[in-house]
Amino acid sequence: MILLLVVSAVTFAIFFLLPRMAGQTADQLAQQYIGKSPSKADILAVKHNLGLDQPLYVQYWHFIKGIVAGATYDLGPTTAHCNAPCFGYSFKTHEAVWPQLTSRLPVTVSLAAGAAVMWLISGVAVGVVSALKPRSFFDRAFMGVALAGVSLPMFFTGNLAILLFTYQWPIFGRTYVPFTENPAQWANTLFPAWCSLALLYSAIYARLTRSGMLETMNEDFIRTARAKGLRERNVVVRHGLRAALTPIITVFGMDLGLLLGGALITETVFSLHGVGQYAVQAIDDNDLPPILGVTLLAAFFVVIANLLVDLLYAAADPRVRLS
């Protein structure tokens, strides 16, 4: 909770304090929400309605209070009420931020969860095989593919997947369908995006697994396990891979938490109406409340992911429990 408060304060300061430190006045901030050639009275009215004429700490207090108890925004002739948790109100789209986030979150969760399963399984498997056969043809081939995967940007691999599997060979659809309505079409639509993300992230996990396994397989407890007559598969999986999972779990928690906060490029390339595309639209419109809401949501997922990572350490590595 304290970390989320710190993140909210820093984010709020970035969006509302730094522009003023750079010389932008409250009148200029208010003018962004008005059409061309506004009058002085219009600027003053919008500045008052948005609370930009109040001190920054008062504006931050109203923002935090809105998350807990909701907020009411004065739109001039009318008012708009934002129920708790209120992450702000977009004065450009005239919509509360939180309902927009919750309506788009299932798309982002579907994208992140499916891609995470693919890149974790493929990356770890490739890393283990490469570590068991170092400097072999398979090792060099797998690491070459991994290097290509981590080097190619998402907008290239994503558009290439759309070109090949949607237009050249129309195997997969482009219209997202919720899982609850049609699970088969849901997976069919998201599969190219999953593969594109998995190609990018699995390369990182393959290299991490390979380096960790090369170090672990030379440890004394591995030689002891082999001396006891354990099967090689048990030695590799139960002793070698388990001890090498700690850095992989750390990176996986961070990557998944960040993706749940919005995969901006992937959702834009594949036209998925998720949290990331919502953030891109807000950036294009220079709409600060949605950007602030997406940032706080991403921070929440990263904090939760780090908490789960700490809990998984003990399950993956017995040495953590002993310490």
Stockholm file with secondary structure:
# STOCKHOLM 1.0

chainA/1-323         MILLLVVSAVTFAIFFLLPRMAGQTADQLAQQYIGKSPSKADILAVKHNLGLDQPLYVQYWHFIKGIVAGATYDLGPTTAHCNAPCFGYSFKTHEAVWPQLTSRLPVTVSLAAGAAVMWLISGVAVGVVSALKPRSFFDRAFMGVALAGVSLPMFFTGNLAILLFTYQWPIFGRTYVPFTENPAQWANTLFPAWCSLALLYSAIYARLTRSGMLETMNEDFIRTARAKGLRERNVVVRHGLRAALTPIITVFGMDLGLLLGGALITETVFSLHGVGQYAVQAIDDNDLPPILGVTLLAAFFVVIANLLVDLLYAAADPRVRLS
#=GR chainA/1-323 SS CHHHHHHHHHHHHHHHTHHHHTTCCHHHHHHTTSCSSCCHHHHHHHHHHHTTTSCHHHHHHHHHHHHHHCEEEECSSSEEEECSSCCCEETTTTEEHHHHHHHHHHHHHHHHHHHHHHHHHHHHHHHHHHHHSTTSHHHHHHHHHHHHHHHSCHHHHHHHHHIIIIIISCCSCCSCCCTTTCHHHHHHHHHHHHHHHHHHHHHHHHHHHHHHHHHHTTSHHHHHHHHTTCCHHHIIIIIIIHHHHHHHHHHHHHHHHHHHTCCHHHHHHTTCCSHHHHHHHHHHTTCHHHHHHHHHHHHHHHHHHHHHHHHHHHHHCHHHHHC
#=GC SS_cons         CHHHHHHHHHHHHHHHTHHHHTTCCHHHHHHTTSCSSCCHHHHHHHHHHHTTTSCHHHHHHHHHHHHHHCEEEECSSSEEEECSSCCCEETTTTEEHHHHHHHHHHHHHHHHHHHHHHHHHHHHHHHHHHHHSTTSHHHHHHHHHHHHHHHSCHHHHHHHHHIIIIIISCCSCCSCCCTTTCHHHHHHHHHHHHHHHHHHHHHHHHHHHHHHHHHHTTSHHHHHHHHTTCCHHHIIIIIIIHHHHHHHHHHHHHHHHHHHTCCHHHHHHTTCCSHHHHHHHHHHTTCHHHHHHHHHHHHHHHHHHHHHHHHHHHHHCHHHHHC
//
